[in-house]
Amino acid sequence: MKSSENKEQINIWIDADMGGDDAWLIVMAVGAARLDPRIKLHGLSTVFGNTDVENATNNARMLLTYLGVNDLPLYKGVGKPYDGSAVFGDDAYGEEGFCGVHLLEDTSNMPVQPLALGAHDGLAEALKNLDGKMTILSSGPATNIAHLIDAYPELIKEKVERLILMSGAVQPGPVPNPKGRVGNITYWAEFNAFQDPASLNVVFESGIPTEVIPLDVAHMMPLNAQRKAEFPEKFVQMTSFVETLDREKFGADGPTIHDPNILIWALCPELFSDVVGYDACVDVSAADMADEENRRGWYRLNKNTQSAVKIIESIAAEDAVFAKWRELFDAGIVGAK
């Protein structure tokens, strides 16, 4: 896969559940578009996950207002899993999604408002009107994407170049507790996959070119004390709740910030390694967070080099990835309130 330097226009849509790491992703995406005129952000849609969809949408409004990005179309998405089952969270980013951080002192008059269409219909309109193809970055449960596939299967095949998910896990580290732990919400499951495994199966069965950034990648570069010092305190505070979980469950030296890596992979794939094709199926067992052995959200993987699903399992250049984080974040935060 080629670096973004060799592409003409890079059209990006972000679908996010608007926890703290989604905020980092969006700041970096704004920075990327500011630094490179070939990168165009077409829209942001929200979904349940780190918080409920109402909070997620409010967080998106607050963040975009804070960044001075008042013209990016915003759509409120789905508030429950694809199969309609109950929603389960772990408050890794607090009840409202940002660990209690308020980016604005006054949120009573935010100029950014969600548009009337739902998320998958709004994305479909953007695809129809697009001269080219779209890269979709999905940093939360894949629910909106599954509904898009159901409603507009031919449009997806014609207009979606790549779907990049933050989802799942292969064997994250550095020190899983207990030994062999795969997931960050249960022993077996990563959070987004646990929230809505049925939607992932819709995606994986669709044949859309899909690239998955699992837990493994972020766990290679936790936000340790030295790295924290290079970012604004408000955004570091957004990771404070998840840091406790990452230290307890994986022995990580700080919080693991997953979502920005889907953007870095989209723009700079040469910084990653171990890209493996898989036939993927996700366990759809009924959820039971009290049972660490519950396998809902567990990725069942069989290697297949011809599969449309690729999992990116490693970082080739950790320092370079972090430098790219810094570059894009710094550009995105310019002019923030």
Secondary structure, DSSP 8 states (H G I E B T S, - for coil): ---GGG-S-EEEEEEE--SHHHHHHHHHHHHHHHH-TTEEEEEEEE-SSSS-HHHHHHHHHHHHHHHT--SS-EEE--SS-TT--------TT-TTSSTT--S-S--TT-S----SS-HHHHHHHHHHT-SS-EEEEE-S-SHHHHHHHHH-HHHHHHHEEEEEEE---SS--SS-SSTT---SSSSS--HHHHH-HHHHHHHHHHT--EEEE-HHHHTTS---HHHHTTS-HHHHHTTHHHHHHHHHHH--SS----THHHHHHHH-GGGEEEEEEEEEEE------TT-TT--TT-EEEEE-TT-SEEEEEEES-HHHHHHHHHHHHHHHHTT--
